[in-house]
Amino acid sequence: MILVWAKSLHIAALIVWSAGLLTLPVLMAQREALGPGREFDRLHAFTRFAYIVVISPAAFVAVGSGTALILLREVFTPWFGAKLLLVGALVAVHVRIGLLVLSVFDEGGHFRLWRVVLATVLISGILSGILWVVLAKPDVPLGWLPSVAFEPGGLGRVGDDVIRRLTP
């Protein structure tokens, strides 16, 4: 029974998160038509509210409930790794859009139509990829990965080396 509730919560949160990410570029594009004034301030406040109060919590719930589903279903397969990679890309787009929400409404900020199209295509592509991987569960070959990826603690050692090289 808990599996059904976790999956339902996960799907509902994904719907809100996905719809929000697809809506934000359209909201930011409306900035182009507005000069300074009351309507501009309302659009800015609404866009920030949507990102901070609705979309970001939905993303958090989607990732959290997805993590719970990993543990409940014990899904540790190569296709699932591909799904997590796509979810990571969606999180990166989410963060980038949040930064754009801050800068677009600054004085002189813009969000041109080509950015709306690019964001919509990118988000739709990532979401389609996630949906396809989850439904098709393709056989993902792992032969191209280095052997360290399969050693206990191997990825931690590689990550530690990379972090030490990138930080003073």
C-alpha positions, -999 to 999 in steps of 0.1 A, spaced: 0 0 0 29 24 8 43 17 -27 10 29 -43 10 61 -22 47 68 -29 42 63 -66 11 84 -67 29 112 -48 58 109 -72 37 112 -103 16 141 -90 48 160 -80 63 153 -114 32 166 -132 34 199 -112 72 202 -116 71 195 -154 41 218 -160 58 245 -140 91 242 -158 73 244 -192 53 275 -180 81 296 -166 97 305 -199 63 317 -212 59 338 -181 94 353 -184 88 361 -221 59 383 -211 84 407 -196 93 419 -230 59 435 -235 58 453 -202 76 485 -192 82 495 -156 50 497 -136 24 478 -117 18 450 -143 56 444 -145 58 441 -107 28 417 -106 44 395 -133 77 394 -115 60 386 -81 39 359 -97 68 343 -115 90 342 -84 61 329 -64 55 301 -89 92 291 -89 97 294 -51 64 282 -36 50 258 -62 76 245 -87 107 241 -64 88 222 -37 72 200 -63 107 192 -76 118 184 -41 89 161 -35 94 144 -69 130 137 -62 123 127 -26 95 103 -34 115 90 -63 143 82 -39 118 64 -17 106 44 -47 142 33 -54 145 19 -19 110 4 -19 113 -13 -54 151 -19 -52 156 -7 -88 193 -10 -95 195 -16 -132 214 2 -160 182 17 -175 176 33 -142 210 49 -142 200 65 -176 168 78 -160 188 93 -131 211 110 -156 181 126 -173 166 136 -140 199 153 -132 197 172 -164 161 183 -155 174 195 -121 202 215 -139 176 231 -161 154 239 -131 184 257 -114 192 276 -146 156 288 -149 157 299 -113 187 320 -120 170 334 -151 139 344 -130 163 365 -110 180 382 -139 152 386 -164 133 410 -142 164 432 -136 165 466 -153 174 459 -189 167 422 -186 151 403 -215 138 368 -223 134 367 -261 112 343 -280 141 321 -292 149 314 -255 112 304 -249 115 280 -279 149 266 -268 138 261 -232 105 244 -242 123 221 -266 150 213 -241 126 206 -212 102 186 -235 131 166 -248 144 157 -213 108 149 -201 102 127 -231 135 110 -226 126 102 -190 92 89 -199 107 67 -227 133 53 -204 108 45 -177 83 29 -200 107 11 -224 133 1 -198 159 -3 -226 190 -25 -223 218 -1 -216 253 -16 -224 279 -8 -197 310 -21 -215 322 14 -223 326 23 -186 360 21 -170 366 -8 -146 368 16 -117 331 22 -120 325 -14 -109 349 -16 -80 336 -10 -45 345 26 -36 359 32 -71 337 61 -80 344 77 -46 381 76 -53 377 91 -87 354 118 -74 378 125 -45 406 130 -70 385 153 -92 373 174 -62 409 178 -49 421 190 -83 392 215 -86 395 230 -51 424 249 -37 
